[in-house]
Amino acid sequence: MAKKVSSLLKIREAAQRLNVNPETLRRWDRQGRLKAIRIGKRGDRRYKEEDIEKFTESK
């Protein structure tokens, strides 16, 4: 059985799915509540689609 490849969501996309402000996601990342993957020189946040799904299920 093949493992599902999770796509990465930009912070605005993740915020829309969770119906929160992007700043809320930044705060949650700092608190360790919903960790982001940092990419690029600027350290842009990306969120795994599967992590977003798990987070919504746990609420």
KOLTORRO-482701 format. One record per residue (C-alpha): x, y, z; residue in three letters; residue number from 1. Coordinates in pm, 1 decimal. Example, Ala and Ser with C-alpha at 12.3 -4.5 7.8 and 13.67 -1.06 7.14 Angstrom:
BEGIN
c1 c2 c3 code pos
1230.0 -450.0 780.0 ALA 1
1367.0 -106.0 714.0 SER 2
This chain:
BEGIN
c1 c2 c3 code pos
0.0 0.0 0.0 MET 1
142.2 339.0 -103.0 ALA 2
179.8 612.8 154.5 LYS 3
-18.5 928.7 84.9 LYS 4
204.5 1223.4 -2.2 VAL 5
95.5 1528.7 190.3 SER 6
92.2 1859.6 12.9 SER 7
219.8 2173.5 180.6 LEU 8
-12.0 2467.1 231.3 LEU 9
93.2 2829.7 248.2 LYS 10
1.5 3011.5 567.9 ILE 11
-296.7 3188.7 407.9 ARG 12
-431.3 2861.1 267.8 GLU 13
-399.1 2688.3 604.8 ALA 14
-561.1 2984.7 780.5 ALA 15
-857.5 2973.4 541.5 GLN 16
-906.3 2600.9 601.7 ARG 17
-902.1 2654.4 977.8 LEU 18
-1104.5 2975.9 957.3 ASN 19
-844.9 3171.4 1155.8 VAL 20
-618.2 3468.3 1093.3 ASN 21
-264.8 3389.8 967.4 PRO 22
-128.9 3559.3 1281.3 GLU 23
-309.0 3292.8 1487.0 THR 24
-114.3 3024.8 1299.6 LEU 25
211.9 3209.3 1369.4 ARG 26
125.9 3217.7 1739.7 ARG 27
28.2 2849.5 1742.9 TRP 28
360.2 2765.8 1574.9 ASP 29
554.2 2957.1 1843.7 ARG 30
350.8 2780.4 2114.4 GLN 31
404.0 2437.6 1956.4 GLY 32
30.2 2388.8 1914.1 ARG 33
47.0 2345.9 1534.0 LEU 34
402.8 2330.4 1405.4 LYS 35
496.3 2470.0 1067.2 ALA 36
769.6 2361.8 830.4 ILE 37
1007.8 2648.5 754.9 ARG 38
1133.5 2676.4 396.4 ILE 39
1358.7 2910.1 203.0 GLY 40
1593.4 3181.9 320.8 LYS 41
1308.5 3384.6 471.7 ARG 42
1181.9 3087.2 668.6 GLY 43
832.6 3096.6 519.5 ASP 44
588.0 2875.0 703.0 ARG 45
422.0 2581.0 530.7 ARG 46
173.9 2342.3 683.1 TYR 47
122.3 1977.8 595.5 LYS 48
-230.2 1918.1 473.9 GLU 49
-251.7 1604.8 690.5 GLU 50
-149.7 1806.3 1000.8 ASP 51
-430.4 2055.1 930.1 ILE 52
-678.5 1767.3 895.7 GLU 53
-562.0 1607.0 1221.6 LYS 54
-581.1 1940.3 1399.5 PHE 55
-942.1 1998.7 1289.2 THR 56
-1039.5 1646.8 1395.8 GLU 57
-890.6 1697.7 1741.7 SER 58
-1082.8 2020.1 1807.5 LYS 59
